[in-house]
Amino acid sequence: MASTPPGPRGEPLFGDARRYANDPFAFVTALEESYRGIAAFDMGPMETYMVTDPMAIERVLVSEADRFRKPDFQDDALGDLLGDGLLLSEGETWREQRQLASPAFAFDRLSGMAGRITEHADDMVADWSDGDRVDVEAEMTRVTLDVILDLMMGVRVDDATVETIREQMVPLGRRFEPDPLRFAMPSWVPAPDDAEYERAVATLDGVLDDVLAARKGTEGTDEDGPMDFLSVLRRAQDRGEQSSEQLRDELMTMLLAGHDTTALTLTYTMYLLSEHPEAAERVRTEVDDVVGDDDPGMAHVREFEFVEWAIQEAMRLYPPVFTMFRAPTERVELCGYEVPEDVAIMLPQYAVHRSARYWESPDAFDPERFSAARSEDRPRFAYFPFGGGPRHCIGKHLAMLEAQLILARVVQDYELAYDGDGLELLPSLTAHPKDGMPMRVVER
């Protein structure tokens, strides 16, 4: 068994960090094409193994998940933001919190919330008029924030509060854009944007304080209380099973992770449909046939086929979480190479989802590739937008339900035409369109 995988030769101090920071999407794609299944490179001083073989990804995320953990470098600024919430916590804390959160994400509960999701979509499209030029990314951020605050925290906030939350996404996102100097410098060295980042975190903490104050005394008991995420956690706090700090971390994680990926999924779906008129017409036809003039609901989602495929294909081409990391807790073997304890393992959805090894015409928008006939022989982890294994995204069913209902509601009334100068991705914790998503609203 070889000791070190092949990989590019980096420069002193920075390794390959500058190439990665310049365009992480091109970098991981080039490595996937050049090295079969695994490649080694240096992210500044951090030794990194990029794994793109689906069978190896399955081992890391599923069958041998207990041999891997979240890497230490995610405990710095991200830890300040999300603390010990579900996304970052480990071990018994994570298991207890995951079990505690599960009832809020139960499919039966979410099915009963479909009408409320559609109501929020109604409010959004009610503000549109034929010929308007809207930033679809901003619109999807607002509506998904409305949904997560309502369904998971039991509050409906005013437009100013939603806009305040949305505005904080800019300095938060900037803090996590790849920067070779950050890769090379110790975490304790201050950076120019640290103060702006800290102000954004403080602002969001203030919003959560207001949410908690608004919900005080409404969480009920375990026998008769509401099952939204906040209520479940508050009752656990009353039982002495949840500290104030843990409650804050879980709510911050839910607020941010609970809306961002769904908003981006909808943004890229609408962009791709605007660029592919035949696929857009199939979506419109299916919505017209299944929903008609009714409000989209759970019964309609169960009948959707092409609508779901289009959303899945958008997440393939533009996965909001474009890469994820793990670290072995002991020496392991992957793809025939020894992987030392604590090395950073990168699992890049973006590169795997666009690999010609697993996808025919990988850069083409082709929703039908998710039909049963065409996907049955595909490796399971050639596609993993929600991660996988015990730590898969707890909100994946909500995200898919939400995306289908909101897309259907938009399609009932409008066609959207891209009105920008070309899509360029901005890498942060998630992949955002660099210049937003300007689109022209055309009434049907």
C-alpha positions in Angstrom: 0.0 0.0 0.0 1.5 3.3 -1.1 2.0 6.0 1.6 1.0 9.2 -0.1 -1.4 9.9 -3.0 -0.2 11.7 -6.1 -1.0 15.4 -6.4 0.1 18.8 -7.7 3.3 20.4 -6.5 2.6 23.6 -4.6 4.6 26.6 -3.8 6.5 27.3 -0.6 4.4 28.4 2.4 1.2 28.6 0.5 1.2 25.2 -1.1 -1.8 25.1 -3.5 -3.8 27.6 -1.4 -3.5 30.4 -3.9 -4.6 28.3 -6.8 -7.5 27.0 -4.7 -8.5 30.5 -3.5 -8.4 31.9 -7.0 -11.0 29.4 -8.3 -11.8 26.5 -6.0 -14.3 25.1 -8.5 -11.8 24.9 -11.3 -9.1 23.6 -8.9 -11.1 20.6 -7.6 -12.4 19.8 -11.1 -8.9 19.7 -12.5 -7.7 17.5 -9.7 -10.6 15.1 -10.2 -9.8 14.8 -13.9 -6.1 14.4 -13.3 -6.0 12.0 -10.4 -8.2 8.9 -10.1 -10.2 8.9 -6.9 -7.7 10.6 -4.5 -5.2 13.4 -4.7 -2.9 15.1 -2.1 -2.1 18.8 -1.9 -1.2 21.4 0.7 -3.8 24.0 1.7 -1.2 26.4 3.1 0.4 24.3 5.9 -2.6 22.0 6.0 -2.0 18.6 4.3 -5.2 17.8 2.4 -6.4 14.6 0.6 -9.2 15.2 -1.9 -11.3 12.1 -2.3 -13.6 11.7 -5.3 -14.1 8.0 -5.6 -17.8 7.3 -4.6 -17.0 4.0 -2.8 -14.4 5.8 -0.7 -16.8 8.7 0.0 -19.4 6.1 1.2 -16.8 4.7 3.6 -16.0 8.1 5.0 -19.6 9.2 5.4 -21.5 6.0 6.0 -20.0 2.6 6.6 -16.9 3.8 8.6 -18.3 7.2 9.7 -17.2 6.5 13.3 -13.6 6.7 12.2 -13.9 10.2 10.9 -14.8 13.6 12.5 -15.1 17.2 11.7 -11.6 18.7 11.2 -10.2 21.2 13.8 -9.9 24.1 11.3 -13.7 24.3 11.2 -13.6 25.3 14.9 -12.3 28.8 14.4 -14.6 31.5 12.9 -17.2 28.9 12.1 -17.1 27.7 15.7 -17.6 31.3 16.8 -20.7 31.5 14.6 -22.4 28.2 15.1 -20.8 27.0 18.3 -21.8 23.5 19.4 -24.8 23.3 17.1 -25.8 20.2 15.0 -23.5 21.1 12.2 -20.3 21.2 14.2 -20.9 19.2 17.4 -19.3 15.8 17.9 -19.8 12.6 19.9 -22.5 12.3 22.5 -23.4 16.0 22.3 -24.2 15.6 18.6 -26.1 12.3 19.1 -28.3 13.8 21.9 -29.0 17.0 19.9 -29.8 15.1 16.8 -32.3 12.9 18.6 -33.8 15.9 20.3 -34.3 17.7 17.0 -35.7 14.8 15.0 -39.4 15.3 15.9 -39.3 18.8 14.4 -38.2 17.3 11.1 -40.5 14.3 11.1 -42.0 13.8 7.6 -45.6 13.7 9.0 -45.1 17.1 10.7 -43.5 18.6 7.6 -46.3 17.3 5.4 -48.8 19.2 7.5 -46.8 22.4 7.0 -47.0 22.4 3.1 -49.8 25.0 3.2 -47.8 27.4 5.3 -44.8 27.1 2.9 -47.1 28.0 0.0 -48.5 31.0 1.9 -45.0 32.4 2.2 -44.5 31.8 -1.6 -47.8 33.6 -2.2 -46.6 36.6 -0.3 -43.4 36.7 -2.4 -45.1 36.6 -5.8 -47.8 39.0 -4.7 -45.1 41.7 -4.8 -44.0 40.9 -8.3 -45.4 42.5 -11.5 -45.0 41.8 -15.2 -41.8 43.2 -16.4 -40.1 43.6 -13.0 -36.4 43.0 -12.7 -35.8 41.1 -9.5 -32.7 39.6 -7.8 -34.0 36.0 -7.5 -31.2 35.1 -5.0 -32.4 37.9 -2.7 -36.1 36.9 -3.2 -35.4 33.2 -2.5 -33.3 34.2 0.6 -36.2 36.2 2.0 -38.9 33.5 1.4 -36.8 30.7 2.8 -36.0 32.8 5.9 -39.7 33.3 6.3 -40.3 29.6 6.1 -37.5 28.6 8.5 -38.5 31.2 11.1 -42.2 30.1 10.9 -41.8 26.3 10.7 -38.8 25.8 13.0 -39.0 28.8 15.4 -42.7 29.4 15.4 -42.5 33.1 14.6 -43.5 35.4 11.8 -41.3 38.5 11.7 -41.6 41.7 9.8 -39.9 42.5 6.5 -37.3 44.7 8.2 -36.1 41.9 10.5 -35.9 39.5 7.5 -33.9 42.1 5.6 -31.6 42.6 8.6 -30.9 38.9 8.7 -30.3 38.8 4.9 -27.9 41.8 5.1 -25.7 39.9 7.6 -25.0 37.2 5.0 -22.6 39.4 3.2 -20.0 39.9 5.9 -20.5 36.4 7.2 -19.9 35.0 3.7 -16.9 37.2 3.1 -15.2 35.8 6.2 -15.3 32.3 4.7 -14.2 33.0 1.2 -10.9 31.1 0.4 -7.9 33.3 1.3 -4.4 32.0 1.0 -3.2 34.3 3.8 -5.8 32.9 6.2 -4.7 29.3 5.2 -1.1 30.2 6.0 -1.5 32.3 9.2 -2.4 31.1 12.7 -6.1 31.5 13.6 -5.3 34.0 16.4 -3.8 36.6 13.9 -6.5 39.3 13.4 -7.7 40.0 9.8 -9.1 43.3 8.4 -12.7 41.9 8.1 -12.9 40.4 11.6 -14.6 43.4 13.2 -17.3 43.4 10.5 -17.8 39.7 10.9 -18.2 40.0 14.7 -20.8 42.8 14.3 -22.8 40.6 12.0 -22.7 37.8 14.5 -23.8 40.2 17.2 -26.6 41.4 15.1 -27.9 37.9 14.5 -27.6 37.1 18.2 -29.9 40.1 18.8 -32.4 38.8 16.3 -32.4 35.4 18.1 -32.9 37.2 21.5 -36.0 38.9 20.1 -37.3 35.5 18.8 -36.8 33.9 22.2 -38.5 36.8 23.9 -41.5 36.6 21.5 -41.9 32.9 22.1 -41.4 33.0 25.9 -44.1 31.0 27.7 -45.5 29.5 24.4 -43.5 26.3 24.2 -46.0 24.2 26.2 -45.2 20.8 27.8 -43.9 17.6 26.3 -47.5 16.3 26.3 -49.2 19.1 24.5 -46.6 21.6 23.3 -45.9 22.6 19.7 -43.2 20.6 17.9 -41.3 23.3 16.2 -37.5 23.2 16.8 -37.4 26.1 19.2 -40.2 24.7 21.4 -38.6 21.3 21.5 -35.3 22.9 22.7 -37.0 25.2 25.2 -38.8 22.2 26.8 -35.4 20.4 27.0 -34.0 23.5 28.6 -36.8 23.4 31.2 -35.8 19.8 32.0 -32.2 20.9 32.5 -31.1 19.1 29.3 -30.2 22.2 27.4 -28.0 25.1 28.4 -28.7 28.7 27.2 -25.4 28.5 25.1 -26.5 25.2 23.5 -29.9 26.7 22.7 -28.3 29.7 21.1 -25.9 27.6 19.0 -28.7 25.3 17.7 -30.9 28.3 16.8 -28.1 30.1 15.0 -27.3 26.9 13.1 -30.9 26.5 12.1 -31.4 30.1 11.1 -28.4 30.1 8.8 -28.1 26.5 7.5 -31.8 26.1 7.5 -32.5 28.7 4.7 -29.3 29.3 2.8 -28.9 26.0 0.9 -32.6 25.9 -0.1 -32.5 29.5 -1.3 -29.5 28.7 -3.5 -31.1 25.5 -4.8 -34.1 27.5 -5.9 -31.9 30.3 -7.3 -29.9 27.9 -9.5 -33.0 25.9 -10.5 -34.7 29.0 -11.8 -31.5 30.2 -13.6 -31.1 26.8 -15.3 -34.7 26.7 -16.4 -34.4 30.2 -17.8 -31.4 29.0 -19.9 -33.2 25.8 -21.1 -36.6 26.6 -22.5 -37.6 23.0 -23.3 -37.0 21.9 -19.7 -38.8 25.0 -18.4 -41.8 24.2 -20.5 -41.9 20.7 -19.1 -41.9 22.1 -15.6 -44.7 24.5 -16.4 -46.8 21.7 -18.1 -46.4 19.4 -15.1 -47.3 22.1 -12.7 -50.4 23.0 -14.8 -51.5 19.4 -15.1 -50.9 18.4 -11.5 -51.8 21.6 -9.6 -54.0 23.6 -12.0 -55.4 26.6 -10.2 -55.1 25.1 -6.7 -52.5 26.1 -4.2 -49.5 23.7 -4.4 -49.6 21.2 -1.6 -48.3 18.0 -0.3 -50.6 15.9 -2.6 -49.2 17.7 -5.6 -45.6 17.2 -4.5 -46.2 13.4 -4.4 -47.2 13.6 -8.1 -44.4 15.7 -9.3 -41.7 14.0 -11.3 -40.0 16.4 -13.7 -40.2 19.2 -11.1 -38.2 17.1 -8.7 -35.7 16.0 -11.3 -35.1 19.6 -12.3 -34.3 20.6 -8.7 -32.0 17.5 -8.3 -30.2 18.4 -11.5 -29.7 22.0 -10.3 -28.1 20.6 -7.1 -25.9 18.4 -9.2 -24.5 21.2 -11.3 -24.5 23.9 -8.6 -24.4 22.1 -5.2 -24.9 24.8 -2.6 -22.5 23.0 -0.3 -19.7 22.5 -2.9 -17.2 20.7 -0.7 -17.1 19.1 2.8 -14.3 18.0 5.1 -13.6 15.2 7.5 -10.5 14.0 9.4 -9.6 10.5 10.4 -9.5 9.7 14.1 -6.9 7.0 13.3 -4.8 5.9 10.4 -7.0 4.6 7.6 -6.7 3.3 4.1 -8.5 5.0 1.2 -8.1 4.2 -2.5 -5.0 2.1 -1.8 -3.2 4.8 0.2 -2.5 5.3 3.8 -4.3 8.4 5.3 -2.7 9.7 8.5 -4.7 10.6 11.6 -6.0 14.2 11.5 -5.2 14.9 7.9 -7.9 17.0 6.2 -10.0 14.9 3.8 -11.9 17.0 1.3 -15.0 15.5 -0.3 -15.9 18.0 -3.2 -19.5 17.6 -4.3 -18.8 20.1 -7.2 -16.1 17.9 -8.7 -17.8 14.6 -8.2 -21.2 15.8 -9.5 -19.5 17.0 -12.7 -17.2 14.0 -13.2 -17.3 12.4 -16.7 -16.5 9.1 -14.9 -20.0 9.0 -13.4 -22.1 11.3 -15.6 -22.7 11.4 -19.3 -22.3 14.9 -20.7 -21.7 16.1 -17.1 -21.9 19.8 -17.9 -25.3 19.6 -19.6 -28.5 20.4 -17.8 -30.5 17.1 -18.2 -33.1 16.5 -15.5 -34.1 13.2 -16.9 -30.8 11.7 -15.8 -32.5 11.4 -12.4 -35.2 9.1 -13.8 -35.1 5.5 -12.4 -34.1 4.0 -15.7 -31.0 6.3 -16.1 -29.9 6.4 -12.4 -30.1 2.7 -11.4 -26.5 1.9 -12.2 -24.9 5.1 -11.0 -22.7 4.9 -7.9 -24.7 6.1 -4.9 -22.1 8.7 -3.8 -21.6 10.1 -7.3 -24.3 12.5 -6.0 -24.4 13.7 -2.4 -25.8 17.3 -2.1 -27.0 16.6 1.4 -24.0 14.6 2.6 -24.7 11.1 3.8 -24.6 8.6 6.6 -25.5 9.4 10.2 -24.6 13.1 9.7 -26.6 13.7 6.6 -28.5 17.0 6.5 -31.4 16.7 8.9 -33.4 19.2 6.9 -33.1 17.5 3.5 -36.8 16.5 3.4 -37.9 20.0 4.3 -35.5 21.4 1.7 -37.0 19.3 -1.1 -40.6 19.9 0.0 -39.9 23.6 0.2 -38.1 23.9 -3.1 -40.9 22.0 -5.0 -43.7 24.1 -3.5 -42.0 27.4 -4.0 -41.0 26.6 -7.6 -44.5 25.4 -8.4 -46.0 28.6 -7.0 -43.7 30.8 -9.0 -44.3 28.8 -12.2 -48.1 29.1 -11.8 -47.9 32.8 -12.4 -44.6 33.7 -14.0 -41.8 32.8 -16.3 -38.3 34.1 -15.3 -35.7 35.2 -17.8 -32.1 35.6 -16.8 -31.0 39.2 -17.2 -27.4 39.2 -16.1 -24.0 39.1 -17.8 -23.1 35.5 -17.1 -23.0 33.4 -14.0 -19.9 33.4 -11.9 -19.7 31.6 -8.6 -18.6 33.1 -5.3 -17.2 30.5 -2.9 -17.8 30.8 0.8 -19.4 28.3 3.1 -21.8 27.8 0.2 -21.6 28.7 -3.5 -23.4 31.9 -4.3 -23.8 33.7 -7.6 -21.2 36.5 -7.5 -23.4 39.2 -8.8 -26.7 37.9 -7.5 -29.3 36.5 -9.9 -31.0 39.3 -11.8 -34.1 38.0 -13.7 -36.9 39.5 -15.6 -40.4 38.6 -14.4 -42.8 37.7 -17.3 -46.5 37.1 -16.4 -48.0 34.0 -17.9 
